[in-house]
């Protein structure tokens, strides 16, 4: 089942499931960012706290896009 199509150096969703997956990853990323920002004292604290989650989510999406196209 094709969910993504190669688009430059990235992938774009081409099916409803791909769009739902992308939307859920964005919502998850925003909820993580808000939770981390609530306990941070500076911008660098926020960025350092968000980085591991954002990098993992980006790599998960890239892996899914490469395997389901």
Order of alpha helices (4+ residues) and beta strands (2+ residues): beta-beta-alpha-alpha
